[in-house]
Amino acid sequence: MSGHETGVRPAVPAALRGIALFKFAKAATLTLLAASLWALDDPSTLHRIAHGLAPFAAGHHVLAGWLGALPAAVGGHWHALAASVALYALVFLAEGIGLWRGRRWGAWLTVAVSASLIPLELYEWIGHRTALRGAVLVVNAAIVAYLWRLLHRRRRSGSAS
């Protein structure tokens, strides 16, 4: 009799809980960013923010390009940008909840979202190798590999969650 048949859920691995906490932290950060963007009502504010963040983007050409283009791209569409950031925060929150509860859908969602970022991270790392870029690439690849292996192991063992 499996844990599912007896009503007893197997323990959630500590690694899943750790990844979930990471996703919760990302969701909280993006929620704060979305709230801040929603509160912006002066078009020159985004120019000041982009200018202030420019030193942090030094050597990160894609980020620097995005920061430079952001004020013109957003224009007066503060609320649309804030809503987009909030939706992305909800994706991270959903990933975190699914992982925290040990749900298969949470692992699949995390694999899909994390794997979709790897090509961009690889492009950035190839163009401008830094330890931080390499670490981000390795961590995201490790998360995807771990969850992929866990999902396939569960499928072979027949556990449904």
N, CA, C and O of each residue as an XYZ file, in Angstrom:
644
protein
N       0.837     -1.176      0.000
C       0.000      0.000      0.000
C       0.883      1.241      0.000
O       1.811      1.347      0.802
N       0.600      2.163     -0.884
C       1.420      3.380     -0.953
C       0.928      4.403      0.051
O      -0.150      4.263      0.630
N       1.749      5.450      0.251
C       1.383      6.531      1.162
C       0.102      7.214      0.720
O      -0.676      7.686      1.549
N      -0.120      7.267     -0.599
C      -1.316      7.922     -1.129
C      -2.565      7.136     -0.730
O      -3.586      7.729     -0.380
N      -2.487      5.803     -0.781
C      -3.631      4.964     -0.462
C      -3.959      4.997      1.016
O      -5.123      4.861      1.394
N      -2.953      5.174      1.860
C      -3.197      5.186      3.304
C      -3.530      6.576      3.819
O      -3.873      6.736      4.990
N      -3.432      7.587      2.955
C      -3.713      8.951      3.373
C      -2.522      9.632      4.021
O      -2.622     10.790      4.428
N      -1.393      8.933      4.126
C      -0.190      9.499      4.720
C       0.699      9.997      3.594
O       1.062      9.237      2.697
N       1.047     11.275      3.645
C       1.911     11.854      2.617
C       3.356     11.669      3.030
O       3.699     11.860      4.197
N       4.208     11.298      2.081
C       5.628     11.176      2.415
C       6.201     12.552      2.774
O       5.685     13.584      2.343
N       7.257     12.547      3.556
C       7.894     13.794      3.969
C       8.448     14.531      2.754
O       8.940     13.913      1.810
N       8.363     15.844      2.790
C       8.903     16.674      1.711
C      10.403     16.799      1.936
O      10.825     17.182      3.027
N      11.224     16.484      0.929
C      12.682     16.585      1.090
C      13.116     18.012      1.462
O      12.525     18.993      1.010
N      14.137     18.097      2.277
C      14.657     19.398      2.717
C      15.097     20.254      1.530
O      14.956     21.477      1.563
N      15.624     19.628      0.492
C      16.057     20.384     -0.686
C      14.875     21.098     -1.338
O      15.011     22.239     -1.778
N      13.713     20.434     -1.404
C      12.528     21.081     -1.965
C      12.110     22.264     -1.110
O      11.720     23.309     -1.629
N      12.194     22.094      0.208
C      11.839     23.193      1.113
C      12.798     24.368      0.922
O      12.375     25.524      0.944
N      14.085     24.078      0.734
C      15.067     25.142      0.509
C      14.807     25.893     -0.780
O      14.886     27.121     -0.817
N      14.495     25.151     -1.848
C      14.182     25.796     -3.119
C      12.905     26.628     -2.973
O      12.807     27.727     -3.517
N      11.931     26.095     -2.236
C      10.683     26.827     -2.006
C      10.946     28.145     -1.277
O      10.376     29.176     -1.635
N      11.803     28.117     -0.260
C      12.129     29.354      0.462
C      12.778     30.373     -0.464
O      12.507     31.570     -0.367
N      13.636     29.896     -1.362
C      14.269     30.765     -2.353
C      13.196     31.402     -3.248
O      13.265     32.595     -3.544
N      12.217     30.616     -3.673
C      11.136     31.122     -4.517
C      10.278     32.123     -3.744
O       9.852     33.133     -4.305
N      10.021     31.854     -2.459
C       9.253     32.793     -1.635
C       9.986     34.128     -1.501
O       9.361     35.188     -1.533
N      11.307     34.074     -1.350
C      12.094     35.308     -1.242
C      12.017     36.103     -2.543
O      11.891     37.327     -2.518
N      12.093     35.405     -3.684
C      11.966     36.090     -4.968
C      10.583     36.715     -5.114
O      10.455     37.842     -5.594
N       9.549     35.984     -4.699
C       8.186     36.509     -4.793
C       8.024     37.755     -3.927
O       7.397     38.727     -4.348
N       8.583     37.729     -2.729
C       8.487     38.890     -1.841
C       9.207     40.096     -2.427
O       8.697     41.215     -2.374
N      10.383     39.869     -2.982
C      11.154     40.958     -3.592
C      10.390     41.569     -4.765
O      10.293     42.790     -4.882
N       9.852     40.717     -5.626
C       9.107     41.226     -6.776
C       7.811     41.915     -6.358
O       7.377     42.865     -7.009
N       7.195     41.447     -5.282
C       5.986     42.098     -4.778
C       6.303     43.514     -4.311
O       5.551     44.449     -4.586
N       7.422     43.664     -3.604
C       7.846     45.002     -3.181
C       8.140     45.892     -4.385
O       7.781     47.069     -4.394
N       8.788     45.333     -5.392
C       9.076     46.091     -6.602
C       7.786     46.507     -7.299
O       7.652     47.650     -7.736
N       6.837     45.578     -7.402
C       5.559     45.890     -8.056
C       4.828     46.994     -7.292
O       4.284     47.913     -7.904
N       4.813     46.911     -5.964
C       4.156     47.947     -5.159
C       4.842     49.297     -5.356
O       4.183     50.333     -5.438
N       6.168     49.272     -5.430
C       6.906     50.518     -5.645
C       6.598     51.104     -7.018
O       6.399     52.312     -7.147
N       6.557     50.261     -8.040
C       6.235     50.739     -9.384
C       4.813     51.285     -9.439
O       4.550     52.288    -10.103
N       3.909     50.627     -8.746
C       2.515     51.067     -8.734
C       2.411     52.462     -8.118
O       1.592     53.280     -8.535
N       3.254     52.715     -7.122
C       3.216     54.001     -6.421
C       3.859     55.133     -7.221
O       3.631     56.304     -6.919
N       4.653     54.802     -8.229
C       5.310     55.845     -9.018
C       4.267     56.632     -9.817
O       3.404     56.055    -10.478
N       4.365     57.931     -9.743
C       3.441     58.730    -10.531
C       4.138     59.861    -11.278
O       3.496     60.651    -11.969
N       5.451     59.928    -11.131
C       6.230     60.972    -11.785
C       7.115     60.309    -12.841
O       7.995     59.522    -12.490
N       6.904     60.608    -14.126
C       7.688     59.955    -15.179
C       9.204     60.095    -15.009
O       9.952     59.217    -15.436
N       9.656     61.166    -14.403
C      11.098     61.344    -14.238
C      11.671     60.407    -13.178
O      12.885     60.219    -13.100
N      10.793     59.821    -12.362
C      11.265     58.916    -11.306
C      11.965     57.705    -11.903
O      13.019     57.300    -11.413
N      11.398     57.121    -12.952
C      12.008     55.946    -13.562
C      13.367     56.281    -14.160
O      14.286     55.463    -14.112
N      13.501     57.469    -14.721
C      14.807     57.894    -15.241
C      15.825     57.956    -14.108
O      16.963     57.516    -14.273
N      15.424     58.501    -12.956
C      16.341     58.581    -11.806
C      16.690     57.192    -11.276
O      17.833     56.927    -10.905
N      15.690     56.311    -11.245
C      15.945     54.945    -10.771
C      16.910     54.232    -11.719
O      17.881     53.620    -11.273
N      16.643     54.310    -13.028
C      17.516     53.662    -14.015
C      18.932     54.212    -13.924
O      19.901     53.457    -13.997
N      19.051     55.525    -13.764
C      20.373     56.142    -13.633
C      21.063     55.671    -12.345
O      22.265     55.405    -12.347
N      20.311     55.571    -11.259
C      20.874     55.126     -9.980
C      21.305     53.666     -9.994
O      22.263     53.294     -9.315
N      20.599     52.829    -10.770
C      20.937     51.406    -10.844
C      22.033     51.110    -11.856
O      22.598     50.016    -11.856
N      22.338     52.065    -12.712
C      23.330     51.857    -13.776
C      24.665     51.320    -13.260
O      25.224     50.422    -13.891
N      25.210     51.825    -12.138
C      26.491     51.276    -11.674
C      26.420     49.782    -11.331
O      27.412     49.065    -11.458
N      25.241     49.320    -10.896
C      25.088     47.904    -10.549
C      25.021     47.025    -11.790
O      25.238     45.816    -11.716
N      24.719     47.642    -12.933
C      24.629     46.900    -14.186
C      25.927     46.951    -14.978
O      26.016     46.391    -16.070
N      26.931     47.623    -14.428
C      28.212     47.727    -15.136
C      28.758     46.335    -15.435
O      28.852     45.494    -14.542
N      29.112     46.100    -16.679
C      29.640     44.800    -17.074
C      28.552     43.790    -17.384
O      28.853     42.684    -17.834
N      27.330     44.132    -17.160
C      26.197     43.248    -17.443
C      25.416     43.920    -18.566
O      24.442     44.631    -18.324
N      25.860     43.682    -19.795
C      25.395     44.455    -20.940
C      23.903     44.336    -21.211
O      23.266     45.320    -21.590
N      23.335     43.154    -21.024
C      21.897     43.004    -21.268
C      21.119     43.808    -20.240
O      20.188     44.531    -20.593
N      21.494     43.689    -18.957
C      20.806     44.447    -17.909
C      20.977     45.946    -18.127
O      20.018     46.704    -17.987
N      22.171     46.373    -18.464
C      22.416     47.799    -18.716
C      21.552     48.283    -19.882
O      21.000     49.382    -19.830
N      21.434     47.477    -20.916
C      20.589     47.841    -22.052
C      19.131     47.952    -21.668
O      18.428     48.869    -22.092
N      18.684     46.999    -20.854
C      17.295     47.035    -20.392
C      17.040     48.265    -19.529
O      16.020     48.937    -19.679
N      17.967     48.553    -18.632
C      17.799     49.740    -17.780
C      17.760     51.013    -18.613
O      16.974     51.919    -18.337
N      18.610     51.079    -19.631
C      18.623     52.256    -20.491
C      17.350     52.405    -21.302
O      16.894     53.523    -21.541
N      16.775     51.298    -21.726
C      15.572     51.329    -22.556
C      14.282     51.394    -21.748
O      13.232     51.750    -22.282
N      14.354     51.057    -20.480
C      13.152     50.953    -19.658
C      12.322     52.235    -19.601
O      11.114     52.175    -19.834
N      12.913     53.383    -19.303
C      12.067     54.587    -19.207
C      11.277     54.872    -20.489
O      10.092     55.201    -20.425
N      11.919     54.747    -21.640
C      11.222     55.005    -22.901
C      10.170     53.931    -23.172
O       9.080     54.231    -23.658
N      10.500     52.685    -22.856
C       9.577     51.581    -23.118
C       8.336     51.673    -22.235
O       7.223     51.413    -22.691
N       8.531     52.041    -20.978
C       7.412     52.093    -20.042
C       6.559     53.325    -20.299
O       5.331     53.275    -20.226
N       7.238     54.447    -20.606
C       6.488     55.685    -20.826
C       5.571     55.965    -19.650
O       6.029     56.053    -18.510
N       4.317     56.100    -19.909
C       3.344     56.349    -18.844
C       2.612     55.091    -18.399
O       1.578     55.173    -17.736
N       3.140     53.936    -18.760
C       2.449     52.674    -18.461
C       2.933     52.040    -17.155
O       3.226     50.846    -17.113
N       3.014     52.835    -16.105
C       3.505     52.349    -14.813
C       2.711     51.150    -14.317
O       3.267     50.153    -13.857
N       1.396     51.280    -14.426
C       0.538     50.239    -13.863
C       0.677     48.919    -14.626
O       0.592     47.845    -14.030
N       0.888     48.995    -15.923
C       1.088     47.767    -16.701
C       2.392     47.082    -16.297
O       2.439     45.860    -16.165
N       3.440     47.864    -16.104
C       4.706     47.281    -15.665
C       4.563     46.685    -14.265
O       5.041     45.581    -14.003
N       3.907     47.414    -13.376
C       3.700     46.918    -12.012
C       2.898     45.615    -12.028
O       3.213     44.680    -11.292
N       1.865     45.555    -12.865
C       1.054     44.336    -12.962
C       1.869     43.170    -13.499
O       1.715     42.039    -13.038
N       2.737     43.437    -14.473
C       3.592     42.381    -15.030
C       4.539     41.834    -13.971
O       4.724     40.621    -13.866
N       5.135     42.720    -13.189
C       6.039     42.293    -12.126
C       5.259     41.500    -11.072
O       5.751     40.491    -10.567
N       4.053     41.952    -10.742
C       3.220     41.249     -9.760
C       2.848     39.850    -10.257
O       2.829     38.899     -9.475
N       2.553     39.723    -11.551
C       2.243     38.396    -12.107
C       3.442     37.460    -12.012
O       3.296     36.275    -11.710
N       4.628     38.004    -12.273
C       5.838     37.199    -12.158
C       6.046     36.773    -10.701
O       6.482     35.653    -10.436
N       5.733     37.666     -9.763
C       5.818     37.318     -8.339
C       4.846     36.184     -8.013
O       5.170     35.297     -7.223
N       3.665     36.208     -8.615
C       2.692     35.135     -8.389
C       3.192     33.795     -8.911
O       2.921     32.751     -8.317
N       3.922     33.824    -10.022
C       4.503     32.582    -10.555
C       5.489     32.011     -9.523
O       5.450     30.819     -9.219
N       6.373     32.868     -8.988
C       7.321     32.408     -7.975
C       6.592     31.913     -6.726
O       7.004     30.921     -6.124
N       5.520     32.589     -6.336
C       4.747     32.167     -5.171
C       4.122     30.795     -5.422
O       4.158     29.927     -4.550
N       3.553     30.599     -6.606
C       2.963     29.298     -6.942
C       4.032     28.201     -6.936
O       3.794     27.104     -6.431
N       5.219     28.502     -7.502
C       6.311     27.528     -7.468
C       6.637     27.170     -6.023
O       6.744     25.993     -5.677
N       6.794     28.188     -5.184
C       7.154     27.967     -3.788
C       6.128     27.129     -3.049
O       6.487     26.213     -2.309
N       4.853     27.436     -3.244
C       3.788     26.681     -2.567
C       3.807     25.227     -3.024
O       3.732     24.307     -2.209
N       3.908     25.034     -4.340
C       3.935     23.663     -4.850
C       5.118     22.869     -4.331
O       4.973     21.704     -3.962
N       6.289     23.493     -4.299
C       7.488     22.810     -3.796
C       7.389     22.562     -2.299
O       7.725     21.474     -1.830
N       6.931     23.554     -1.541
C       6.836     23.427     -0.083
C       5.922     22.259      0.293
O       6.174     21.540      1.259
N       4.864     22.088     -0.487
C       3.904     21.015     -0.200
C       4.283     19.696     -0.870
O       3.582     18.694     -0.726
N       5.407     19.705     -1.611
C       5.870     18.477     -2.240
C       5.016     18.038     -3.418
O       4.951     16.848     -3.724
N       4.370     18.965     -4.071
C       3.476     18.649     -5.192
C       4.257     18.510     -6.495
O       5.198     19.258     -6.760
N       3.851     17.557     -7.281
C       4.496     17.317     -8.570
C       4.350     18.523     -9.495
O       5.297     18.875    -10.199
N       3.180     19.161     -9.504
C       2.962     20.316    -10.381
C       3.906     21.458    -10.018
O       4.342     22.199    -10.899
N       4.228     21.610     -8.734
C       5.160     22.657     -8.310
C       6.552     22.410     -8.859
O       7.241     23.340     -9.278
N       6.960     21.152     -8.855
C       8.274     20.802     -9.395
C       8.305     21.022    -10.908
O       9.279     21.552    -11.441
N       7.227     20.610    -11.601
C       7.184     20.811    -13.056
C       7.188     22.296    -13.409
O       7.874     22.711    -14.344
N       6.422     23.101    -12.662
C       6.393     24.541    -12.924
C       7.776     25.150    -12.708
O       8.221     25.984    -13.496
N       8.447     24.735    -11.650
C       9.786     25.254    -11.364
C      10.781     24.830    -12.434
O      11.628     25.626    -12.839
N      10.692     23.602    -12.892
C      11.572     23.140    -13.979
C      11.345     23.998    -15.217
O      12.306     24.448    -15.842
N      10.091     24.229    -15.577
C       9.790     24.997    -16.790
C      10.296     26.433    -16.680
O      10.932     26.940    -17.605
N      10.020     27.083    -15.564
C      10.419     28.488    -15.407
C      11.939     28.605    -15.314
O      12.538     29.443    -15.988
N      12.559     27.777    -14.491
C      14.018     27.860    -14.311
C      14.756     27.486    -15.592
O      15.734     28.136    -15.961
N      14.290     26.440    -16.270
C      14.950     26.021    -17.511
C      14.816     27.091    -18.591
O      15.703     27.239    -19.431
N      13.715     27.834    -18.573
C      13.534     28.866    -19.596
C      14.527     30.011    -19.433
O      14.795     30.737    -20.390
N      15.073     30.180    -18.231
C      16.040     31.258    -17.992
C      17.485     30.848    -18.305
O      18.345     31.711    -18.479
N      17.753     29.562    -18.376
C      19.123     29.091    -18.572
C      19.750     29.598    -19.880
O      20.917     29.989    -19.855
N      19.050     29.612    -21.012
C      19.691     30.139    -22.232
C      20.144     31.597    -22.083
O      21.227     31.955    -22.545
N      19.331     32.432    -21.448
C      19.717     33.829    -21.232
C      20.928     33.917    -20.298
O      21.856     34.687    -20.547
N      20.912     33.127    -19.227
C      22.033     33.129    -18.287
C      23.311     32.628    -18.967
O      24.393     33.163    -18.730
N      23.182     31.604    -19.808
C      24.336     31.080    -20.535
C      24.875     32.129    -21.510
O      26.087     32.316    -21.610
N      23.994     32.800    -22.216
C      24.393     33.865    -23.136
C      25.160     34.956    -22.387
O      26.212     35.410    -22.836
N      24.620     35.367    -21.247
C      25.275     36.399    -20.438
C      26.646     35.928    -19.963
O      27.618     36.681    -20.007
N      26.716     34.687    -19.511
C      27.979     34.172    -18.977
C      29.030     34.042    -20.080
O      30.197     34.370    -19.863
N      28.629     33.567    -21.259
C      29.579     33.425    -22.370
C      30.108     34.794    -22.782
O      31.304     34.940    -23.035
N      29.242     35.793    -22.853
C      29.650     37.120    -23.279
C      30.488     37.864    -22.247
O      31.372     38.641    -22.609
N      30.218     37.634    -20.977
C      30.883     38.384    -19.908
C      30.995     37.479    -18.684
O      30.151     37.499    -17.788
N      32.049     36.698    -18.677
C      32.220     35.711    -17.606
C      32.563     36.393    -16.279
O      33.555     37.110    -16.147
N      31.685     36.128    -15.302
C      31.956     36.553    -13.931
C      31.579     35.393    -13.014
O      30.825     34.499    -13.397
N      32.105     35.425    -11.823
C      31.801     34.371    -10.854
C      30.309     34.365    -10.500
O      29.707     33.300    -10.362
N      29.724     35.543    -10.356
C      28.305     35.618    -10.009
C      27.434     35.028    -11.112
O      26.523     34.250    -10.830
N      27.701     35.387    -12.359
C      26.931     34.819    -13.479
C      27.098     33.305    -13.543
O      26.135     32.570    -13.765
N      28.316     32.857    -13.350
C      28.559     31.413    -13.352
C      27.807     30.723    -12.230
O      27.237     29.650    -12.428
N      27.801     31.332    -11.053
C      27.103     30.748     -9.905
C      25.598     30.679    -10.149
O      24.966     29.668     -9.842
N      25.021     31.746    -10.698
C      23.585     31.755    -10.989
C      23.253     30.666    -11.999
O      22.269     29.944    -11.837
N      24.065     30.547    -13.031
C      23.858     29.519    -14.046
C      23.934     28.121    -13.441
O      23.080     27.277    -13.709
N      24.950     27.881    -12.629
C      25.128     26.562    -12.009
C      23.979     26.254    -11.047
O      23.464     25.136    -11.045
N      23.573     27.222    -10.235
C      22.484     26.988     -9.272
C      21.188     26.684    -10.004
O      20.498     25.727     -9.653
N      20.837     27.478    -11.016
C      19.599     27.203    -11.750
C      19.656     25.855    -12.471
O      18.671     25.117    -12.489
N      20.796     25.538    -13.059
C      20.928     24.233    -13.729
C      20.827     23.099    -12.711
O      20.220     22.066    -12.994
N      21.412     23.283    -11.537
C      21.344     22.256    -10.490
C      19.906     22.062    -10.007
O      19.469     20.934     -9.777
N      19.171     23.172     -9.854
C      17.765     23.067     -9.442
C      16.969     22.301    -10.484
O      16.198     21.404    -10.141
N      17.148     22.645    -11.750
C      16.426     21.953    -12.824
C      16.801     20.470    -12.837
O      15.920     19.614    -12.917
N      18.088     20.160    -12.761
C      18.532     18.758    -12.793
C      17.989     17.978    -11.601
O      17.521     16.850    -11.756
N      18.050     18.575    -10.414
C      17.551     17.896     -9.206
C      16.058     17.609     -9.332
O      15.615     16.488     -9.084
N      15.284     18.626     -9.718
C      13.837     18.427     -9.815
C      13.481     17.458    -10.935
O      12.564     16.651    -10.785
N      14.192     17.527    -12.049
C      13.946     16.599    -13.158
C      14.170     15.158    -12.700
O      13.358     14.272    -12.964
N      15.281     14.951    -12.014
C      15.589     13.603    -11.512
C      14.544     13.150    -10.496
O      14.104     12.000    -10.530
N      14.146     14.039     -9.599
C      13.137     13.716     -8.596
C      11.803     13.362     -9.256
O      11.152     12.397     -8.858
N      11.402     14.132    -10.249
C      10.142     13.860    -10.937
C      10.163     12.508    -11.645
O       9.186     11.762    -11.599
N      11.275     12.200    -12.296
C      11.362     10.921    -12.997
C      11.479      9.750    -12.038
O      10.975      8.663    -12.321
N      12.126      9.955    -10.925
C      12.197      8.903     -9.903
C      10.802      8.635     -9.342
O      10.424      7.481     -9.141
N      10.032      9.704     -9.088
C       8.655      9.534     -8.582
C       7.782      8.836     -9.611
O       6.949      8.003     -9.253
N       7.963      9.165    -10.892
C       7.148      8.534    -11.928
C       7.431      7.040    -11.988
O       6.513      6.231    -12.121
N       8.724      6.674    -11.887
C       9.085      5.261    -11.934
C       8.558      4.503    -10.721
O       8.170      3.340    -10.824
N       8.547      5.177     -9.564
C       8.069      4.504     -8.356
C       6.552      4.529     -8.248
O       5.966      3.839     -7.413
N       5.910      5.348     -9.119
C       4.447      5.383     -9.131
C       3.838      6.278     -8.078
O       2.632      6.203     -7.841
N       4.633      7.130     -7.429
C       4.042      7.993     -6.400
C       3.342      9.157     -7.061
O       3.882      9.799     -7.960
N       2.129      9.421     -6.602
C       1.318     10.501     -7.161
C       1.169     11.604     -6.140
O       0.620     11.393     -5.058
N       1.656     12.777     -6.484
C       1.486     13.932     -5.606
C       1.460     15.187     -6.398
O       1.324     16.272     -5.831
